[in-house]
């Protein structure tokens, strides 16, 4: 059964897009079929996978003028596709202001498409906000992945996001669950990183994955080449960490 996983956190700069790109690649490297839905108007996941953010993409899917397999673009990695994000997603809230059930638009498009049956995982890159695009992603998802940056204010705003998830579960998507939480930009040499890990574990317990995504130069360089770090430097600490995270997700 296809898992639809929204990668969400309304705080910017925590590694959502880096995770979508590199987790997608790592899942594909483990023989999973993966499709990325880039719901962020910045379209960084799109460019990070070497796709064009100026063509057809998520806006067409949401407005019903394209089907996932028509819009999906193959990447360099076999088994990994992306429906590109486009700049016009930024105007979606205004365009849908009078549309009934606009919070469930993505779900309605995906539920009518048996084409998704060929994929093991759908990864949704959410924008850094709790607006209509993120809400659509959560209403359509079967699970949520929460990246948390290893810094003092790591849990700031997390309670708001958890409240939003609870509200969406109550109103529109009772099956939605937190698939897992993981730390990004982790430096095991710093006491701060270890303290943040203890803090997150005390709040979220077993939901915290064992894999920690380190600060890694190769993770920062790979997007400029339009490829995941696994294809840029497969032996880097960043590539190895996302392979471990993929293994945890596939077994959870």
Order of alpha helices (4+ residues) and beta strands (2+ residues): beta-alpha-beta-alpha-alpha-alpha-beta-beta-alpha-alpha-beta-alpha-beta-alpha-beta-alpha-beta-alpha-alpha-alpha
